[in-house]
Amino acid sequence: FPGVMGIFGHGNVTSLGHSLEQHRDEIPVYRGQNEQGMGLAAAAFAKATRRRQILICTSSVGPGATNMVTAAGVAMANRLPVLFISGDTFNSRLPDPVLQQVEHFGSPSTSVNDAFRPVVRYWDRITDPAQVLSSLPHLVGMMLDPAECGPAFLGLPQDVAAMAYDYPTEFFTKRVRTVPRSRADEEDLATAAHLIRSSKRPVVIAGGGVHYSLAERVLADVAQRHGLPVVETVAGKSSLLATHPSYSGPLGVTGAAAANAVVTQADLVIAVGTRLQDFTTGSWTLFSSDTQFVSINAARFDALKHGAVAVVGDARETLDELSTLLDDWHTTDEWAAHAATCRIDLDEFVTERIADDGELPLSYAQVVGAVHRAAADDDYVLTAAGGLPGELNINWRSKGIATFDCEYGFSCMGYEISGAWGAAMARPHVQTFALVGDGSYLMMNSDIYASILSGHKFILVVCDNAGFAVIERLQVGQGGNSYNNMLRDSVGPGADVRVDFRAHAASLGAHSIDVSTLDELANALAAARTHDRTSVIVVKVRE
């Protein structure tokens, strides 16, 4: 736990807040601007550290706590560890009802903190200080467990949080923890190896679990040794470099047609560290009816999906052991050549999309291409909901391993800016780039100031298409009328008023600039790298 993100209120300032101040030289507290933003930043931090470090988020009871529930959902959906600690109503109930307390008739022990239960892996309300002795080890163990990893919640009633307690000194003994690497069952490995040997057109789907297992190098070696094409989920992107001979591109609804063509023709799918959500599988329409599945996953719940042959174990170790069983087996030259052809098609497609066509406003793809050209191999890029996930998933060709974060498990608008703050905190020695649409920017932008206040710089590119354009396309594409998504067809007299994003970002302390052409964007990106604090580049893009 390298730090705390906190907003203090009645429920935590005089207890936990006081203790944190006393230990400020041991654990830093970063001042958030919005509790949801803090939680989103903490989730992005966990992903950027590949679940090796965990931030704490603390708020008072009431709206501060409920603001964090959405962020907990993001962490839960994406299997990311974040520790949420919220104040709670008085355990004694003597002063009830207290400020911010939501009373439940017939259920006096219920508080708004119960709203966390569906969106965390571990939930506890500490009603006696001694309970920490049993709760904390279980909580930490869960957040470090590859199969069960997710967010945790502790509720601290205001009277209990203020109590002194003599904890045994051995409870604070320093412990070095290693991430457990469970080994797969030998019979399951043998079954999987038999299916792979029997296949004619196998393909590997690399998910986020590849990153958390640090399995990228083994995946690259195994894929090349056995001639296995590899496609990536959104969470698994940058598992392979885009230049790797086995790389076949991103799959799914936001993926590329060339990569999907490989998957559609496959007779065996080897899913590694993916939960196979609907955008990955095209709601299970991407696969042939007779396609077989082998699923390698630390979590049995995910490994068993879609009737797969479940190989429950650590991704890195399982791939290595599976390769040993396969020995000198190699897929057919015809299948490997077909996958390589699809890869060439993808490269040509992306090259054409990101090229300057002389038209303005710029396209999303052209903006992504410009950021890609400006990024160094180990720089980090981040985005979230809207049209940008699809644009980056297709058009971003990974230069470095584990350098990409697109929050598409919970598809949370607002993650882009807060997440960039957390990622910049996790990776201070590289440049973090974030791309955000105007809709997400308006939902949550105050962590631009949080990044400046804490000294964690990132470069933000705001793509302004005057509305929620990707949902408008879905709305119209399915036969509906354009309504309430674009500013031009919103109800009210202010549809012609436009937000000055440059001026707004500048008011939060950021360097900011408006650009319109690719040359201007390139120059702005180069200048932003030299700035001493967060920089915001605003570009109008096509609907």
For each residue, the residues with C-beta under 8 A, 3 or more apart:
1: 4 27 53 54 55 56 83
2: 27 28 53 55
3: 27 28 29 30 55 56 425
4: 1 20 27 28 29 30 55 56 57 58
5: 29 30 32 38 39 41 42 55 56 57 58
6: 12 17 20 29 30 31 32 38 56 57 58 59
7: 31 32 34 35 38 58 59 60 64
8: 12 13 17 58 60
9: 12 13 59 60 61 62 64 87 100
10: 13 60 61 87 98 99 100 158
11: 59 60 61 62 64 86 87 88 100 156 158 161
12: 6 8 9 15 16 17 58 59 60 85 86 87 156 161
13: 8 9 10 16 17 18 60
14: 17 18 162
15: 12 18 19 87 156 158 161 162
16: 12 13 19 20 58 85 87 156 161
17: 6 8 12 13 14 20 21 58
18: 13 14 15 21 22
19: 15 16 22 23
20: 4 6 16 17 23 24 27 29
21: 17 18 24 29
22: 18 19
23: 19 20 26 27
24: 20 21 27 28 29
25:
26: 23
27: 1 2 3 4 20 23 24
28: 2 3 4 24
29: 3 4 5 6 20 21 24
30: 3 4 5 6 425 450 454
31: 6 7 450 453 454
32: 5 6 7 35 37 38 41 57 447 450
33: 37 446 447 449 450
34: 7 37 38 67 418 444 446 447
35: 7 32 38 39 57 59 63 64 65 67 68 71
36: 39 40 67 68 70 71 414 418 444
37: 32 33 34 40 41 71 414 417 418 421 444 446 447 450
38: 5 6 7 32 34 35 41 42 57 59 68 71 418
39: 5 35 36 42 43 57 67 68 70 71 72 74 75 82 84
40: 36 37 43 44 71 74 407 412 414 415 418 419 422 444
41: 5 32 37 38 44 45 55 418 419 421 422 425 447 450
42: 5 38 39 45 46 54 55 56 57 71 75 82 422
43: 39 40 46 47 71 74 75 78 80 82 151 407 415 419 422
44: 40 41 47 48 382 405 407 415 418 419 420 421 422 423 426
45: 41 42 48 49 53 55 422 423 425 426
46: 42 43 49 51 53 54 55 75 80 81 82
47: 43 44 50 51 78 80 211 405 423
48: 44 45 380 405 422 423 426 427
49: 45 46 52 53 426
50: 47 211 212 214 402
51: 46 47 54 80 81 144 149 179 212
52: 49 179
53: 1 2 45 46 49 426
54: 1 42 46 51 81 82 83 143
55: 1 2 3 4 5 41 42 45 46 82 83 422
56: 1 3 4 5 6 42 82 83 84 85
57: 4 5 6 32 35 38 39 42 68 71 82 83 84 85
58: 4 5 6 7 8 12 16 17 84 85 86
59: 6 7 9 11 12 35 38 64 65 67 68 86 87
60: 7 8 9 10 11 12 13 64 65 86 87 100
61: 9 10 11 64 65 86 87 88 89 100 101 111 112 113 158
62: 9 11 65 66 99 100 101 102 112
63: 35 66 67 100
64: 7 9 11 35 59 60 61 67 68 86 87
65: 35 59 60 61 62 68 69 86 87 112 113 115 116
66: 62 63 69 112 115
67: 34 35 36 39 59 63 64 70 71
68: 35 36 38 39 57 59 64 65 71 72 84 86 116
69: 65 66 72 73 115 116 119
70: 36 39 67 73 74 412
71: 35 36 37 38 39 40 42 43 57 67 68 74 75 82 84 412
72: 39 68 69 75 76 82 84 116 119 120 151 153
73: 69 70 76 77 119 410 412
74: 39 40 43 70 71 77 78 80 407 409 410 412 415
75: 39 42 43 46 71 72 78 80 81 82 119 120 150 151
76: 72 73 79 119 120 121 150 151 410
77: 73 74 409 410
78: 43 47 74 75 208 235 407 409 410
79: 76 149 150 208 212 275 409
80: 43 46 47 51 74 75 149 150 151
81: 46 51 54 75 143 144 149 150 151 152
82: 39 42 43 46 54 55 56 57 71 72 75 151 152
83: 1 54 55 56 57 139 143 151 152 153 154
84: 39 56 57 58 68 71 72 116 120 151 152 153 154
85: 12 16 56 57 58 153 154 156
86: 11 12 58 59 60 61 64 65 68 113 116 153 154 155 156
87: 9 10 11 12 15 16 59 60 61 64 65 155 156 157 158 161
88: 11 61 91 111 113 125 155 156 157 158
89: 61 93 96 97 98 101 111 157 158
90: 93 94 95 96 98 157 158 159
91: 88 127 157 159 160
92: 95 159
93: 89 90 96 108
94: 90
95: 90 92 98
96: 89 90 93 101 103 108
97: 89 101 103
98: 10 89 90 95 101 158
99: 10 62
100: 9 10 11 60 61 62 63
101: 61 62 89 96 97 98 111
102: 62 111 112
103: 96 97 108
104: 107 108 110
105:
106:
107: 104 110
108: 93 96 103 104
109:
110: 104 107 114
111: 61 88 89 101 102 114 155
112: 61 62 65 66 102 115
113: 61 65 86 88 116 125 153 155
114: 110 111 117
115: 65 66 69 112 118
116: 65 68 69 72 84 86 113 119 120 123 153
117: 114 120 123
118: 115
119: 69 72 73 75 76 116 151
120: 72 75 76 84 116 117 123 150 151 152 153
121: 76 142 143 148 149 150 151 152
122: 138 139 142 143 150 151 152 153
123: 116 117 120 152 153
124: 131 135 139 153 154 155
125: 88 113 154 155 157
126: 129 131 132 135 154 155 156 157 160 161
127: 91 131 157 160
128: 131 160
129: 126 132 160 163 165 167
130: 133 165
131: 124 126 127 128 134 135
132: 126 129 135 136 167
133: 130 136 137 167 168 171
134: 131 137 138
135: 124 126 131 132 138 139 154
136: 132 133 139 140
137: 133 134 140 141
138: 122 134 135 141 142
139: 83 122 124 135 136 142 143 152 154
140: 136 137 143 144 177
141: 137 138 144 145
142: 121 122 138 139 145 148 149 150 152
143: 54 81 83 121 122 139 140 149 150 151 152
144: 51 81 140 141 149 177 179 180
145: 141 142 148 149 180
146: 149 179 180 181 182 209 212 213 298 299 314
147: 182 298 299 300 312
148: 121 142 145 299
149: 51 79 80 81 121 142 143 144 145 146 212
150: 75 76 79 80 81 120 121 122 142 143
151: 43 72 75 76 80 81 82 83 84 119 120 121 122 143
152: 81 82 83 84 120 121 122 123 139 142 143
153: 72 83 84 85 86 113 116 120 122 123 124
154: 83 84 85 86 124 125 126 135 139
155: 86 87 88 111 113 124 125 126
156: 11 12 15 16 85 86 87 88 126 160 161
157: 87 88 89 90 91 125 126 127 160 161
158: 10 11 15 61 87 88 89 90 98 161 162
159: 90 91 92 162 163
160: 91 126 127 128 129 156 157 163
161: 11 12 15 16 87 126 156 157 158
162: 14 15 158 159
163: 129 159 160
164:
165: 129 130
166:
167: 129 132 133 171 172
168: 133 171
169: 172 173
170: 173
171: 133 167 168
172: 167 169
173: 169 170
174:
175:
176:
177: 140 144
178:
179: 51 52 144 146
180: 144 145 146 314
181: 146 213 314 316 317
182: 146 147 298 312 313 314
183: 313 314 317 318 321
184: 188 189 296 311 312 313 317 318 321
185: 188 189 311 312 313
186: 189 190
187: 190 191
188: 184 185 191 192 309 310 311 312
189: 184 185 186 192 193 311 318 321 322 325
190: 186 187 193 194 325
191: 187 188 194 195 309
192: 188 189 195 196 270 294 296 309 311 322
193: 189 190 196 197 322 325 326
194: 190 191 197 198
195: 191 192 198 199 268 292 294 309
196: 192 193 199 202 226 268 270 294 322 326 329
197: 193 194 326 329
198: 194 195
199: 195 196 202 267 268 292 331
200: 267 331 332 335
201: 265 266 267 268 331 335
202: 196 199 228 229 266 267 268 269 270 331 335
203: 228 229 230 231 248 262 263 266 268 269 270 339
204: 219 223 228 229 230 231 269 270 271 272
205: 230 231 232 233 236 251 263 269 270 271 272 274 276 280
206: 210 219 230 231 232 233 236 239 240 272 273 274
207: 210 232 233 235 236 271 272 273 274 275 276 280
208: 78 79 211 212 233 235 236 273 274
209: 146 212 213 215 236 272 273 274 297 298 315
210: 206 207 213 215 216 219 236 239 272 273 315
211: 47 50 208 214 215 216 235 236 238 239 273 402
212: 50 51 79 146 149 208 209 273 315
213: 146 181 209 210 273 298 314 315 316
214: 50 211 316
215: 209 210 211 218 219 272 273 314 315 316 319
216: 210 211 219 220 239 240 401 402
217: 220 221
218: 215 221 222 316 319 320 323
219: 204 206 210 215 216 222 223 230 239 240 272 315 319
220: 216 217 223 224 240 241 244 246
221: 217 218 224 225 323
222: 218 219 225 226 228 319 320 322 323
223: 204 219 220 226 227 228 229 230 240 244 246
224: 220 221 227 244 245 246
225: 221 222 323 330
226: 196 222 223 323 326 329 330 331
227: 223 224 246 330 331 332 333 335 336
228: 202 203 204 222 223 246 270 331
229: 202 203 204 223 246 248 262 335 336 339
230: 203 204 205 206 219 223 239 240 244 246 247 248
231: 203 204 205 206 248 249 250 251 255 259 262 263
232: 205 206 207 236 237 238 239 240 249 250 251
233: 205 206 207 208 236 237 250 251 252 274 280
234: 237 250 252 254 279 280 389 393 406 408
235: 78 207 208 211 274 406 408 409
236: 205 206 207 208 209 210 211 232 233 239 272 273 274
237: 232 233 234 250 393 396 398 404 406
238: 211 232 241 398 400 401 402 403 404
239: 206 210 211 216 219 230 232 236 401 402
240: 206 216 219 220 223 230 232 244 246 247 398 401
241: 220 238 244 247 398 399 400 401
242: 247 397 398 399
243: 247
244: 220 223 224 230 240 241 247
245: 224 340
246: 220 223 224 227 228 229 230 240 339
247: 230 240 241 242 243 244 343
248: 203 229 230 231 258 259 262 339 342 343 346
249: 231 232 255 256 258 259 262 342 343 346 394
250: 231 232 233 234 237 254 255 256 259 393 394
251: 205 231 232 233 255 256 259 260 262 263 280 286
252: 233 234 255 260 279 280 281 282 286
253: 278 279 282 390
254: 234 250 279 389 390 393 394 408
255: 231 249 250 251 252 259 260 393 394
256: 249 250 251 259 260 346 349 350 393 394
257: 260 261 345 349
258: 248 249 261 262 342 343 345 346 349
259: 231 248 249 250 251 255 256 262 263 342 346
260: 251 252 255 256 257 263 264 282 286
261: 257 258 264 265 342
262: 203 229 231 248 249 251 258 259 265 266 338 339 342
263: 203 205 231 251 259 260 266 269 286 287
264: 260 261 286 287 288
265: 201 261 262 288 338
266: 201 202 203 262 263 269 287 288 291
267: 199 200 201 202 288 290 291 292
268: 195 196 199 201 202 203 291 292 293 294
269: 202 203 204 205 263 266 287 291 292 293 294
270: 192 196 202 203 204 205 228 294 296
271: 204 205 207 274 276 293 294 295 296 297 308
272: 204 205 206 207 209 210 215 219 236 296 297 315 319
273: 206 207 208 209 210 211 212 213 215 236 296 297 298 315
274: 205 206 207 208 209 233 235 236 271 280 297 302
275: 79 207 297 302 305
276: 205 207 271 280 281 295 302 305 306
277: 280 281 409
278: 253 281 282 283 284
279: 234 252 253 254 282 408
280: 205 207 233 234 251 252 274 276 277
281: 252 276 277 278 284 285 286 287 306
282: 252 253 260 278 279 285 286
283: 278
284: 278 281 287 306
285: 281 282
286: 251 252 260 263 264 281 282
287: 263 264 266 269 281 284 291
288: 264 265 266 267 291
289:
290: 267
291: 266 267 268 269 287 288
292: 195 199 267 268 269 309
293: 268 269 271 306 307 308 309
294: 192 195 196 268 269 270 271 308 309 311
295: 271 276 302 303 304 305 306 308 309 310 311
296: 184 192 270 271 272 273 303 311 313 315 318 319 322
297: 209 271 272 273 274 275 300 302 303 310 311 312 315
298: 146 147 182 209 213 273 312 313 314 315
299: 146 147 148 302 303 312
300: 147 297 303 304 310 312
301: 304 305
302: 274 275 276 295 297 299 305
303: 295 296 297 299 300 308 310 311 312
304: 295 300 301 308 310
305: 275 276 295 301 302 308
306: 276 281 284 293 295
307: 293
308: 271 293 294 295 303 304 305
309: 188 191 192 195 292 293 294 295
310: 188 295 297 300 303 304
311: 184 185 188 189 192 294 295 296 297 303 318 322
312: 147 182 184 185 188 297 298 299 300 303
313: 182 183 184 185 296 298 317 318
314: 146 180 181 182 183 213 215 298 317 318
315: 209 210 212 213 215 219 272 273 296 297 298 318 319
316: 181 213 214 215 218 319 320
317: 181 183 184 313 314 320 321
318: 183 184 189 296 311 313 314 315 321 322
319: 215 218 219 222 272 296 315 316 322 323
320: 218 222 316 317 323 324
321: 183 184 189 317 318 324 325
322: 189 192 193 196 222 296 311 318 319 325 326
323: 218 221 222 225 226 319 320 326
324: 320 321 327
325: 189 190 193 321 322
326: 193 196 197 226 322 323 329
327: 324
328:
329: 196 197 226 326
330: 225 226 227
331: 199 200 201 202 226 227 228 335 336
332: 200 227 335 336
333: 227 336 337
334: 337 338
335: 200 201 202 227 229 331 332 338 339
336: 227 229 331 332 333 339 340
337: 333 334 340 341
338: 262 265 334 335 341 342
339: 203 229 246 248 262 335 336 342 343
340: 245 336 337 343 344
341: 337 338 344 345
342: 248 249 258 259 261 262 338 339 345 346
343: 247 248 249 258 339 340 346 347
344: 340 341 347 348
345: 257 258 341 342 348 349
346: 248 249 256 258 259 342 343 349 350
347: 343 344 350 351 397
348: 344 345 351 352
349: 256 257 258 345 346 352 353 394
350: 256 346 347 353 354 365 394 395 397
351: 347 348 354 355
352: 348 349 355
353: 349 350 363 365 366 369 394 395
354: 350 351 365 366 368 369 370 372 395
355: 351 352 366 369
356: 366 518
357: 366
358:
359:
360: 516 517
361: 465 516 539 540 541 542
362: 366 367 516 517 518 521 539 540 541 542
363: 353 366 367 541 542
364: 367 368 387 388 391 463 541 542
365: 350 353 354 368 369 391 394 395
366: 353 354 355 356 357 362 363 369 370 518
367: 362 363 364 370 371 435 461 463 521 539 541
368: 354 364 365 371 372 388 391 392 395 396 435
369: 353 354 355 365 366 372 373 395
370: 354 366 367 373 374 518 521 522 525
371: 367 368 374 375 381 433 435 461 525
372: 354 368 369 375 395 396 397 399
373: 369 370 522
374: 370 371 433 522 525 526 529
375: 371 372 379 381 399 431 433
376: 379 399 430 431
377: 399 400 403
378: 399 400 403 430
379: 375 376 399 400 403 430 431 432 433
380: 48 403 404 405 423 427 430 431 432 433
381: 371 375 392 396 403 404 405 432 433 434 435
382: 44 404 405 406 407 416 419 420 423 432 433 434 435
383: 388 389 392 405 406 407 416 434 435 436
384: 388 389 406 407 408 411 412 413 414 415 416 419 436 440
385: 388 389 407 408 411 412 413 415 440
386: 389 413 437 439 440 468 469 470 471
387: 364 390 391 437 465 469 470
388: 364 368 383 384 385 391 392 406 416 435 436 437 463
389: 234 254 383 384 385 386 392 393 406 408 411
390: 253 254 387 393 394 470
391: 364 365 368 387 388 394 395
392: 368 381 383 388 389 395 396 404 406 435
393: 234 237 250 254 255 256 389 390 396 406
394: 249 250 254 255 256 349 350 353 365 390 391
395: 350 353 354 365 368 369 372 391 392
396: 237 368 372 381 392 393 404
397: 242 347 350 372
398: 237 238 240 241 242 401 403 404
399: 241 242 372 375 376 377 378 379 403
400: 238 241 377 378 379 403
401: 216 238 239 240 241 398
402: 50 211 216 238 239
403: 238 377 378 379 380 381 398 399 400
404: 237 238 380 381 382 392 396 398
405: 44 47 48 380 381 382 383 419 423
406: 234 235 237 382 383 384 388 389 392 393
407: 40 43 44 74 78 382 383 384 385 410 411 412 415 419
408: 234 235 254 279 384 385 389 411
409: 74 77 78 79 235 277
410: 73 74 76 77 78 407
411: 384 385 389 407 408
412: 40 70 71 73 74 384 385 407 415
413: 384 385 386 439 440 443 444
414: 36 37 40 384 417 418 440 443 444
415: 40 43 44 74 384 385 407 412 418 419 440
416: 382 383 384 388 419 420 434 435 436 440 441 460
417: 37 414 420 421 434 436 440 441 444 445 447 448 460
418: 34 36 37 38 40 41 44 414 415 421 422 444 447 450
419: 40 41 43 44 382 384 405 407 415 416 422 423 434
420: 44 382 416 417 423 424 432 433 434 447 451 458 460
421: 37 41 44 417 418 424 425 447 450 451 454 456 458
422: 40 41 42 43 44 45 48 55 418 419 425 426
423: 44 45 47 48 380 382 405 419 420 426 427 432 434 458
424: 420 421 427 428 432 451 456 457 458
425: 3 30 41 45 421 422 428 454 456
426: 44 45 48 49 53 422 423
427: 48 380 423 424 430 432
428: 424 425 456
429:
430: 376 378 379 380 427
431: 375 376 379 380 458 459 529
432: 379 380 381 382 420 423 424 427 457 458 459
433: 371 374 375 379 380 381 382 420 458 459 460 461
434: 381 382 383 416 417 419 420 423 458 459 460 461
435: 367 368 371 381 382 383 388 392 416 460 461 463
436: 383 384 388 416 417 440 441 460 461 462 463
437: 386 387 388 440 441 462 463 464 465 468 469
438: 441 442 462 463 464 465 466 467 499 501
439: 386 413 442 443 467 468
440: 384 385 386 413 414 415 416 417 436 437 443 444
441: 416 417 436 437 438 444 445 462 501
442: 438 439 445 499
443: 413 414 439 440
444: 34 36 37 40 413 414 417 418 440 441 447
445: 417 441 442 448 504 505 508
446: 33 34 37 449 450 508
447: 32 33 34 37 41 417 418 420 421 444 450 451
448: 417 445 451 452 460 505 508 509 510 534 536
449: 33 446 452 453 508 509
450: 30 31 32 33 37 41 418 421 446 447 453 454
451: 420 421 424 447 448 454 455 456 457 458 533 534
452: 448 449 455 508 509 510 533 534
453: 31 449 450
454: 30 31 421 425 450 451
455: 451 452 533
456: 421 424 425 428 451
457: 424 432 451 531 532 533 534 535
458: 420 421 423 424 431 432 433 434 451 534
459: 431 432 433 434 525 528 529 534 535 537
460: 416 417 420 433 434 435 436 448 505 510 534 535 536 537
461: 367 371 433 434 435 436 521 525 537 539
462: 436 437 438 441 501 505 536 537 538 539
463: 364 367 388 435 436 437 438 539 541
464: 437 438 501 538 539 540 541
465: 361 387 437 438 469 540 541 542 543
466: 438 469 486 487 488 498 543
467: 438 439 472 485 486 487 488 490 543
468: 386 437 439 471 472 485 486
469: 386 387 437 465 466 472 473 485 486 543
470: 386 387 390 473 474
471: 386 468 474 475 485
472: 467 468 469 475 476 482 485 486 543
473: 469 470 476 477
474: 470 471 477 478
475: 471 472 478 480 481 482 483 485
476: 472 473 479 480 481 482
477: 473 474
478: 474 475
479: 476
480: 475 476 483
481: 475 476
482: 472 475 476 485 486 489
483: 475 480 489
484: 489 490 491
485: 467 468 469 471 472 475 482 489
486: 466 467 468 469 472 482 489 490 543
487: 466 467 490 495 498
488: 466 467 495
489: 482 483 484 485 486 495
490: 467 484 486 487 495
491: 484
492: 495
493:
494: 497
495: 487 488 489 490 492
496:
497: 494
498: 466 487
499: 438 442 504
500: 503 504
501: 438 441 462 464 504 505 512 536 538
502: 505 506 512 513 514 536 538
503: 500 506 507 512
504: 445 499 500 501 507 508
505: 445 448 460 462 501 502 508 510 512 536 538
506: 502 503 509 510 511 512 536
507: 503 504
508: 445 446 448 449 452 504 505
509: 448 449 452 506 533 534
510: 448 452 460 505 506 533 534 535 536
511: 506 528 531 533 534 535 536
512: 501 502 503 505 506 535 536 537 538
513: 502 524 527 535 536 537 538
514: 502 538 539
515: 520 521 523 524 537 538 539
516: 360 361 362 520 539 540
517: 360 362 520 521
518: 356 362 366 370 521 522
519: 522 523
520: 515 516 517 523 524
521: 362 367 370 461 515 517 518 524 525 537 539
522: 370 373 374 518 519 525 526
523: 515 519 520 526 527
524: 513 515 520 521 527 528 535 537
525: 370 371 374 459 461 521 522 528 529 537
526: 374 522 523 529 530
527: 513 523 524 530 531 535
528: 459 511 524 525 531 535 537
529: 374 431 459 525 526
530: 526 527
531: 457 511 527 528 534 535
532: 457
533: 451 452 455 457 509 510 511
534: 448 451 452 457 458 459 460 509 510 511 531
535: 457 459 460 510 511 512 513 524 527 528 531
536: 448 460 462 501 502 505 506 510 511 512 513
537: 459 460 461 462 512 513 515 521 524 525 528
538: 462 464 501 502 505 512 513 514 515
539: 361 362 367 461 462 463 464 514 515 516 521
540: 361 362 464 465 516
541: 361 362 363 364 367 463 464 465
542: 361 362 363 364 465
543: 465 466 467 469 472 486
